Amino acid sequence: MSCSENPGSCTCGCCSGTSIETPQGEKNLPGLSAINYRTGTWAIFRESMLARLSSADYPALRRLKTRDTDDFSIALLDASAVVLDILTFYQERLANESYLRTAVQIRSLTELARLVGYQPAPGVSAETYLAFTLKAATGLPANPNTTAITIPAGTQVQNVPAQNQKPQYFETSADILAKPDWNALPVTAAIPWIPPGGKGLYLAGTTTHLNPGDALLILGVDRERWSGGPTPNEQWDVVILNQVNVDTTNNVTWAGWNGRLWHDTGSGRSSTVWTTAKIFAFRQRAALFGATAPDPNLFVNPNDTTSTSLTNLIDDSHSPWQWIGFESLSADQIYLDSIYSKIAVGSWLALDIEGTVQLFKAVSVGTTSLSAFGTSARITELAGDFADADVSGFLRRSTTVHAQSEQLTLARQPLDHPLYGTVIDIDVLRPDLVGVEAIAVFGKAQKLAVAASASPLTFIPDNGPDDGSENLTLNPGDIVTLIDPAPLPLNQDGSVPDWILHFQLLFHLLPPKLRVSDQSGRTGSVFAHLNSFTLLDSSKDDPDVQEFGLVSSVLVTTTPYPHTQILLKGSLANVYDRAMTTVNANVGLATAGRSVSEIMGSGSAATPNQRFTLRQSPLTYTQAPTPTGRQTTLTVTANDVKWKEVVPTLYEEKPSSTV
């Protein structure tokens, strides 16, 4: 059944005709981001006016029967509805701009803020720090006394845009002091060896010809300079090597030992501080003359056990018998068991018996023939500088003589920890860095290799539950990269402690959660102590990491050697491989965009609430000549700002006028 057949049963509303729907009421709930403040829209206004055409309140309109849109009367109502729609739209916008929650125009927000006495600051451009690289003459050495040049404020730089892209411009905000030798200041990656040191050291070169079991002499400067007196200085040590590892990549050799041998004259720990030390390798191991002498108890008369035919050589007062003078040693007359032609005057030798040693410098060296203790041989005779030394405890048969000393070259000792924290040690002494406000750090992220002695570790990826990645077992030799310095140990002053000592102090605690990335680039975590890893050198192909740091102060320190130390206001965000990291000190603040010079509008947006005083000198304009030849002169002051747009269109400025 259609609505036309039975209008009384129509429920769709199509037969209800037009109705008056304006004005509409306000229906706004609290907390809305926009409010409804319109009395109607174009369709509602139009329908309401059409409905009023048939209203009994307007009998004069009964004869207007048409409702066609092309009729002039209906078109007038439609145009009126459009006007009303526009008016109510702006009325609603004004209502929304009257409240802080619903306003979207900056001017509205500014005016609302002024109601409570707040004046917004002007907008400023994006800021960043720029690092400049300066070129210098080839081969010119670094010189801290060179005067820095000035990169003036307003210096413009731009990037190299990609295809179909526009360049990005930046301008320096202040003058920047710069030097070519500030481009890449090296970070301290190794330090001089500090005696007496730990249980090993790095030697320069890979041809030291050392092997486990060889003896090294660590000689302090005070013992080297001793030239007589009651007792020589104890600033020396003798060690027996148990590790010799050659590093061909860095051209160094690691020599390690378990402990130092005990001094026969003391502990070997001088009360004076070791200022420096030299390292010597003992190339010759010898025995004392008589070490292989026959036992005198072999020379016994079987018919008379109380006497022997060698009574003038054997001391029969002892039981068992001994060779006369067999246990009598003298520091100024040391006989070796053979001829050792490479032992020279001024070289060092040490007597060693079961881990107890005594050091001497050879003041004389000679060869002779000696017959004693039932044997004879051509031998080397030595005299030590400490002639009064008591060497009675060094038995002929048990004493080893370490001799033929050869000085080795010490290498700088690589640090056992990467670069992070707030302290950056520059490897050179640069007092000219005082006054630098910002630096740029460029380098490679520190890589770690699982130590050979470590138990298998577990790498837990960050997105494992989301992408289905499983945990990865890290075996000895596997590599990870440190990506977050937060879990790493740090001293209170922002410096990095020695990792080995730190582990020895805190080994009983639970292992920290280290933030790392695996070899495929996945980020994750590993729960492990630092001694479970060894530092791995980065390569040139590894990705670069870089950041800027604000300088708190620049210090000159002498520990452990004279160099410059930069203190930052905040910790570094990355963990750097020291050997691959440099610092650029030619750094300054810059803002995005380019300056444009204008008569009005060239103020600094960084200065809030700027005000400008208009000039009071009058501006004189002369009217262009008319066909009648008449001219008119007009003077305008700065207060007559309304003339600024009108006057130039009517008048021609005199060449002599000033603006």
C-alpha positions in Angstrom: 0.0 0.0 0.0 1.4 3.4 -1.0 1.2 6.6 1.1 -1.0 8.2 -1.6 -3.6 5.5 -1.3 -3.8 5.7 2.5 -2.1 8.9 3.8 -3.3 8.2 7.3 -1.1 5.1 7.6 2.1 6.8 6.3 5.1 6.4 8.7 8.0 7.3 6.5 7.4 11.1 6.8 7.3 11.6 3.0 3.7 13.0 3.2 4.2 15.2 6.2 5.2 18.2 4.1 7.5 21.0 5.2 7.8 22.3 8.7 9.3 25.1 10.7 12.6 24.0 12.2 14.3 27.2 13.1 15.6 28.5 15.4 17.3 25.4 16.7 18.2 25.2 20.4 21.7 24.7 21.8 22.6 21.1 22.8 26.2 21.1 24.1 27.6 18.6 26.6 30.6 19.7 28.8 34.1 18.9 27.7 33.6 19.1 24.0 36.4 20.2 21.6 33.9 22.3 19.6 30.5 23.7 20.5 27.3 23.8 18.4 26.0 27.4 18.2 24.1 27.5 14.9 20.4 28.2 14.7 20.2 26.3 11.4 21.8 25.5 8.1 20.9 26.3 4.5 18.5 23.3 4.1 16.8 24.0 7.4 16.4 27.7 6.8 15.0 27.0 3.3 12.6 24.4 4.6 11.4 26.7 7.4 10.7 29.6 5.0 8.9 27.4 2.6 6.7 26.1 5.5 5.9 29.6 6.5 4.6 30.4 3.0 1.6 28.1 3.8 1.1 29.3 7.3 -2.2 30.8 8.2 -0.3 33.7 9.9 0.5 35.1 6.4 -2.9 35.1 4.5 -1.5 37.5 1.9 0.7 34.7 0.6 -2.1 32.2 -0.1 -2.1 33.0 -3.8 1.6 32.1 -4.1 1.1 28.4 -5.0 4.4 27.6 -6.7 7.3 25.9 -5.0 9.5 25.5 -8.1 13.1 26.4 -7.5 13.3 28.4 -10.8 10.6 30.7 -9.6 11.9 34.2 -8.6 10.1 34.1 -5.1 11.5 30.6 -4.3 14.9 31.6 -5.6 14.9 34.7 -3.2 14.1 32.4 -0.3 16.9 30.0 -1.4 19.4 32.9 -1.5 18.2 34.1 1.9 18.9 30.6 3.3 22.4 30.8 1.9 23.0 34.1 3.6 21.6 32.8 6.9 23.8 29.7 6.6 26.9 31.9 6.2 26.0 34.2 9.0 25.3 31.3 11.4 28.5 29.6 10.4 30.6 32.6 11.4 28.4 33.1 14.5 29.3 29.6 15.6 33.0 30.2 14.8 33.0 33.4 17.0 31.4 31.4 19.8 34.1 28.7 19.5 36.9 31.3 19.4 35.6 32.8 22.7 36.7 29.8 24.7 40.2 28.5 25.4 39.2 24.8 24.9 37.5 25.3 21.5 39.5 28.2 20.0 41.7 27.3 17.0 43.0 30.7 15.8 46.3 32.0 17.2 44.9 35.5 17.6 42.0 34.2 19.6 44.3 32.3 21.9 46.6 35.3 22.3 43.7 37.6 23.2 42.3 35.0 25.7 45.7 34.8 27.3 45.9 38.5 27.6 42.8 38.5 29.8 44.9 36.9 32.6 48.0 39.1 31.9 50.0 36.6 29.8 51.7 37.6 26.6 52.9 34.7 24.4 56.5 34.8 23.3 57.2 35.0 19.5 57.9 31.8 17.6 61.5 30.9 16.9 63.1 28.8 14.3 64.5 25.3 14.9 67.9 25.2 16.4 70.8 22.8 16.0 74.6 22.7 16.4 76.9 22.8 13.4 80.4 21.3 13.2 82.8 23.0 10.8 85.8 21.4 9.2 88.6 23.7 8.3 91.3 23.1 5.8 95.0 23.7 6.6 98.2 23.5 4.7 99.3 19.9 4.0 101.8 18.7 6.6 101.3 21.6 8.9 101.7 20.3 12.5 99.2 21.1 15.2 100.1 24.2 17.2 98.1 25.2 20.3 99.5 28.7 20.1 98.0 29.3 16.7 95.4 32.1 16.8 91.8 30.9 16.2 89.8 32.4 13.3 86.3 33.6 13.7 83.3 32.2 11.8 81.0 35.2 12.0 77.4 35.1 13.2 75.0 34.8 10.3 77.2 32.4 8.3 74.8 30.5 6.1 75.1 26.8 5.3 72.8 24.4 3.4 72.4 20.7 2.8 72.7 19.0 -0.6 69.1 18.3 -1.4 67.9 15.1 -2.9 66.3 15.1 -6.4 63.2 17.2 -6.5 63.8 18.4 -3.0 64.6 21.9 -1.8 67.7 22.7 0.2 67.5 23.3 4.0 69.3 26.5 5.1 70.8 27.3 8.5 72.5 30.3 10.0 75.0 30.5 12.8 73.6 32.4 15.8 76.9 33.7 17.2 80.6 34.0 16.4 82.4 30.7 16.5 86.1 30.4 17.2 87.7 27.7 15.0 91.0 26.1 14.1 92.0 23.5 11.5 93.6 21.3 14.2 90.3 21.3 16.2 88.7 19.3 13.3 89.5 15.8 14.8 91.0 15.8 18.2 91.9 12.2 19.2 90.2 10.7 22.2 92.4 8.9 24.7 92.4 5.2 23.8 95.6 4.2 25.6 97.7 5.5 28.4 101.4 5.1 29.4 102.1 2.1 31.6 102.1 3.0 35.3 104.5 1.0 37.4 104.4 -1.3 39.2 101.2 -2.0 37.2 99.0 -5.1 37.4 99.6 -8.6 36.1 100.7 -7.7 32.5 101.6 -5.0 30.1 101.7 -4.3 26.4 105.1 -4.1 24.6 105.7 -2.4 21.3 106.1 -4.6 18.3 105.5 -8.2 17.5 109.1 -9.5 17.5 109.9 -9.4 21.2 111.0 -13.1 21.0 109.3 -13.7 24.4 107.9 -17.0 25.5 106.0 -18.2 28.6 108.6 -19.0 31.2 110.9 -16.1 30.3 111.8 -13.6 33.0 111.2 -9.8 32.8 112.8 -7.1 34.9 110.7 -4.1 35.8 113.3 -1.4 36.7 112.3 1.8 38.5 114.3 5.0 38.0 115.4 5.1 41.6 117.1 1.7 41.4 118.6 2.5 38.0 120.2 5.6 39.4 121.5 4.0 42.6 125.3 4.3 42.6 126.3 3.1 46.0 125.2 3.2 49.6 124.1 0.9 52.3 121.2 -0.6 50.5 120.0 -0.1 46.9 116.5 1.1 46.2 113.8 -1.6 46.0 112.1 0.0 43.0 112.4 -3.1 40.8 110.6 -6.4 40.2 111.3 -9.6 38.4 108.3 -11.6 36.9 108.0 -14.9 35.2 105.8 -14.8 32.1 102.9 -17.2 31.7 101.2 -15.4 28.8 102.6 -14.0 25.6 100.0 -12.9 23.0 101.0 -11.1 19.8 98.5 -8.6 18.3 99.5 -8.0 14.7 96.6 -5.7 14.1 97.8 -3.1 16.7 101.5 -4.1 16.4 101.8 -4.9 20.2 102.6 -7.9 22.3 100.8 -8.7 25.6 103.1 -10.1 28.3 101.3 -11.4 31.4 102.3 -13.0 34.7 100.7 -14.3 37.8 102.8 -12.5 40.4 106.1 -10.9 41.2 109.1 -12.7 42.7 110.0 -11.9 46.3 113.0 -9.7 46.9 115.8 -11.2 49.0 116.3 -7.7 50.6 112.7 -6.7 51.0 109.2 -6.7 49.7 110.0 -4.9 46.5 107.5 -2.1 47.3 109.6 1.0 47.8 108.2 3.8 49.9 108.9 6.2 47.1 106.4 6.5 44.2 107.5 5.0 40.9 107.7 7.9 38.5 108.7 5.7 35.6 110.1 2.3 34.8 112.0 0.4 32.1 111.3 -3.1 31.0 114.2 -5.6 30.3 114.0 -9.2 29.1 116.5 -11.6 30.5 117.7 -13.4 27.4 120.0 -15.9 29.2 119.3 -18.4 31.9 122.4 -19.8 33.6 123.5 -21.8 36.6 126.2 -21.1 39.2 129.6 -22.8 38.8 129.5 -26.0 40.8 125.8 -26.7 40.3 126.7 -29.9 38.6 129.7 -30.8 40.8 129.8 -34.4 42.0 128.7 -35.3 45.5 131.8 -35.3 47.8 130.3 -38.3 49.7 131.2 -40.4 46.7 134.9 -40.0 47.5 135.0 -42.3 50.7 137.7 -44.9 51.6 135.7 -48.1 52.1 138.4 -49.3 54.6 138.2 -46.0 56.5 135.0 -44.1 56.3 136.3 -41.4 58.6 138.8 -40.1 56.1 139.4 -39.6 52.4 142.3 -38.8 50.1 140.6 -35.4 49.3 140.8 -34.1 52.8 142.1 -30.8 51.6 139.0 -30.3 49.4 136.2 -31.8 51.5 134.8 -30.4 54.6 134.2 -33.6 56.7 132.9 -31.6 59.6 129.5 -31.7 58.1 127.3 -34.6 57.7 127.0 -35.4 54.9 130.3 -34.1 53.7 130.5 -30.9 51.6 133.1 -29.4 49.3 135.1 -26.7 51.1 133.6 -23.3 50.2 130.8 -24.9 48.3 128.1 -22.7 50.0 130.3 -19.6 50.2 129.0 -17.0 47.6 130.0 -13.4 47.2 128.1 -10.7 45.3 131.3 -9.3 43.9 132.5 -12.6 42.6 129.7 -14.6 40.9 130.9 -17.5 38.8 128.6 -18.9 36.1 128.8 -22.4 34.9 130.0 -21.6 31.3 131.1 -18.8 29.1 128.3 -16.4 28.1 129.8 -13.9 25.7 126.7 -11.7 25.4 126.6 -10.7 29.0 128.1 -7.2 29.1 129.1 -4.7 31.7 126.2 -2.5 32.8 123.6 -5.2 32.1 121.4 -6.6 34.8 121.3 -10.0 36.4 119.2 -11.6 39.1 119.8 -14.5 41.4 116.6 -16.6 41.7 116.1 -19.4 44.2 112.6 -20.8 44.5 110.9 -17.5 43.8 113.2 -15.3 45.9 115.4 -13.0 43.8 118.2 -10.4 44.3 119.1 -7.9 41.6 122.5 -6.7 40.6 124.1 -4.6 37.9 127.2 -6.1 36.4 130.1 -3.8 37.1 132.7 -6.2 35.7 132.5 -9.2 33.3 135.3 -11.6 32.5 136.1 -15.2 31.5 138.5 -17.5 33.4 139.3 -21.1 34.0 138.2 -22.5 37.4 138.8 -25.9 39.0 136.9 -26.5 42.2 134.5 -28.9 43.8 135.8 -31.8 41.8 135.2 -30.2 38.4 136.8 -27.6 36.1 135.5 -25.4 33.3 135.9 -22.2 31.4 133.4 -19.8 33.1 132.1 -16.3 33.2 133.0 -14.2 36.3 130.7 -11.4 37.3 130.8 -8.7 39.9 127.5 -7.0 41.1 127.1 -3.4 42.1 125.6 -4.4 45.5 128.8 -6.0 46.8 127.6 -6.0 50.4 124.5 -8.1 49.6 124.0 -11.2 51.7 123.7 -14.0 49.1 124.3 -16.9 51.5 120.8 -18.1 50.9 121.4 -18.7 47.2 122.6 -22.3 47.0 124.7 -23.4 44.1 122.6 -26.3 43.0 119.2 -24.5 43.3 120.0 -21.0 42.1 119.1 -19.8 38.6 120.8 -16.7 37.2 118.8 -14.5 34.9 121.2 -12.5 32.8 121.9 -10.8 29.5 119.3 -8.1 29.9 117.8 -6.4 26.8 115.6 -3.4 27.1 112.2 -3.6 25.5 110.0 -0.8 24.3 106.8 -0.2 26.3 103.6 0.4 24.3 100.8 2.6 25.5 98.4 0.5 27.4 94.9 0.3 25.8 92.1 1.2 28.2 89.8 -1.7 29.1 86.6 0.4 28.8 84.9 2.4 26.0 84.0 6.1 25.9 80.7 7.2 27.6 79.7 9.4 30.5 80.5 13.1 30.9 84.3 13.1 30.9 86.2 13.1 27.6 90.0 12.8 27.7 91.7 14.3 24.8 94.9 12.5 24.0 97.0 15.7 23.7 97.5 18.8 25.8 95.4 21.6 24.3 95.0 24.5 26.7 93.6 26.5 23.8 90.3 24.6 24.1 89.4 26.7 27.2 86.3 28.7 26.2 84.9 26.1 23.8 81.1 25.9 24.5 80.1 22.8 22.5 81.8 19.9 20.8 80.8 17.2 18.3 81.8 13.6 18.9 82.3 11.4 15.9 83.1 7.7 16.0 82.0 4.0 16.0 79.9 2.2 18.5 81.8 -0.1 20.8 81.6 -3.8 19.9 82.0 -6.6 22.4 83.0 -10.2 21.9 82.0 -12.9 24.3 85.1 -14.0 26.2 86.5 -17.5 25.7 86.2 -18.2 29.4 82.5 -17.0 29.6 79.5 -19.3 29.8 77.0 -19.1 26.9 74.8 -15.9 27.2 71.3 -15.2 26.1 70.3 -12.3 23.8 66.7 -11.3 24.3 65.4 -9.2 21.4 63.1 -6.2 22.1 60.4 -7.2 19.6 60.6 -10.9 20.2 57.0 -11.3 21.5 55.6 -9.2 18.6 57.4 -10.5 15.5 58.1 -14.0 16.8 61.8 -13.6 17.1 63.4 -16.1 19.4 66.1 -15.6 22.0 69.6 -16.0 20.6 72.4 -18.0 22.4 75.7 -16.1 22.4 78.7 -18.4 22.5 82.4 -17.4 23.0 83.5 -15.3 20.1 80.0 -14.0 19.2 79.8 -10.2 18.7 77.3 -7.6 20.0 77.3 -3.8 19.9 76.6 -1.6 22.9 73.8 0.9 22.1 72.9 2.4 25.5 75.4 3.6 28.2 72.8 3.7 31.0 73.5 0.3 32.5 77.3 0.7 32.4 79.3 1.6 35.5 80.1 5.3 36.1 81.9 7.2 38.8 80.3 10.0 40.6 82.3 12.6 38.7 81.0 11.2 35.4 84.2 9.3 34.5 84.4 5.7 33.6 86.0 3.2 36.0 88.3 0.4 35.0 86.0 -2.4 34.0 88.3 -5.1 35.5 88.5 -3.5 38.9 84.8 -2.7 38.8 84.0 -6.3 38.3 86.3 -7.4 41.0 84.5 -5.1 43.5 81.0 -6.0 42.4 81.3 -9.6 41.1 78.9 -10.9 43.8 76.0 -8.8 42.5 73.5 -9.8 39.9 74.7 -9.2 36.4 73.5 -5.9 34.9 71.1 -5.7 31.9 73.2 -4.5 29.0 71.5 -2.9 26.0 73.0 -4.2 22.8 72.3 -5.1 19.2 73.2 -8.4 17.6 75.1 -8.8 14.3 71.8 -8.7 12.3 71.0 -5.3 13.8 68.3 -6.4 16.2 68.2 -4.5 19.5 67.8 -6.3 22.7 69.3 -7.1 26.1 71.9 -9.4 27.7 72.2 -10.1 31.4 76.0 -10.4 31.9 78.9 -9.1 33.9 81.4 -7.0 32.0 84.2 -9.6 32.4 82.1 -11.9 30.2 83.2 -9.7 27.2 86.3 -8.4 25.6 86.5 -5.1 23.7 86.5 -5.7 20.0 88.0 -3.1 17.6 85.7 -1.5 15.1 86.3 -1.4 11.4 86.0 1.5 9.0 83.0 -0.1 7.4 81.0 0.0 10.6 78.2 2.6 10.8 79.1 6.0 12.3 77.6 7.4 15.4 77.8 11.0 16.4 76.3 13.6 18.7 76.8 17.1 20.1 77.7 17.9 23.7 77.6 21.1 25.7 80.9 21.8 27.5 80.8 22.4 31.2 84.5 23.1 31.6 87.9 22.3 30.1 90.7 21.1 32.4 94.4 20.4 32.1 95.3 17.3 34.1 98.6 15.5 34.7 97.2 12.1 35.6 98.3 9.7 34.3 100.1 12.0 31.9 99.6 15.6 30.8 96.5 16.0 28.6 93.3 18.0 28.3 90.0 16.8 29.8 86.6 18.1 28.6 83.7 17.9 31.1 80.2 17.8 29.6 76.9 19.1 31.0 75.2 15.9 30.2 76.2 12.3 29.6 76.9 11.0 26.1 74.0 9.2 24.5 76.2 6.6 22.8 79.0 4.2 23.7 82.1 4.8 21.5 85.1 2.8 20.5 87.9 5.0 21.8 90.4 4.1 19.0 87.9 5.2 16.3 86.5 8.4 18.0 87.5 12.0 17.5 86.2 15.4 18.8 85.4 18.4 16.7 85.6 21.7 18.6 84.6 24.0 15.7 81.0 23.9 16.8 78.4 26.5 17.3 74.6 27.0 17.5 72.6 27.7 14.3 69.0 28.3 13.5 67.0 27.1 10.5 66.2 29.6 7.7 67.9 32.6 6.2 67.8 36.2 7.4 66.0 38.7 5.2 66.7 42.4 5.6 63.5 44.6 5.8 62.8 48.1 7.1 60.2 46.6 9.4 60.3 43.0 10.5 64.0 42.5 10.8 63.9 42.0 14.6 65.1 38.9 16.4 62.3 36.5 17.2 64.4 35.2 20.1 63.8 38.5 21.9 60.2 38.5 23.3 57.8 41.5 23.1 60.0 43.7 20.9 59.0 47.4 20.4 60.1 49.8 17.8 59.9 53.6 17.9 58.9 55.1 14.5 61.0 58.0 13.3 59.5 61.5 13.7 61.2 63.2 10.8 58.7 64.2 8.2 58.4 62.6 4.8 57.9 65.1 1.9 56.2 64.1 -1.3 55.6 66.2 -4.4 52.7 65.7 -6.7 53.7 64.9 -10.3 53.2 67.8 -12.8 49.7 68.1 -14.1 48.7 69.2 -17.6 48.1 72.7 -16.2 51.6 72.7 -14.7 50.5 72.9 -11.1 52.5 71.0 -8.4 51.5 70.2 -4.8 53.8 69.3 -1.9 52.5 67.1 1.0 54.4 66.5 4.2 53.5 63.3 6.2 54.8 62.5 9.6 55.5 59.0 11.0 52.3 59.2 13.0 50.2 59.5 9.9 50.6 55.8 9.1 47.4 55.8 7.1 49.1 57.8 4.4 51.8 55.1 3.9 49.5 53.2 1.6 47.8 56.1 -0.1 50.5 58.7 -0.6 52.9 56.8 -2.8 50.2 56.1 -5.3 49.5 59.8 -5.8 52.8 61.5 -5.2 56.3 61.1 -6.5 59.1 61.2 -3.8 61.7 63.9 -4.1 65.2 62.5 -4.7 66.4 64.5 -1.7 63.8 63.1 0.7 64.9 60.6 3.4 62.8 57.7 4.6 
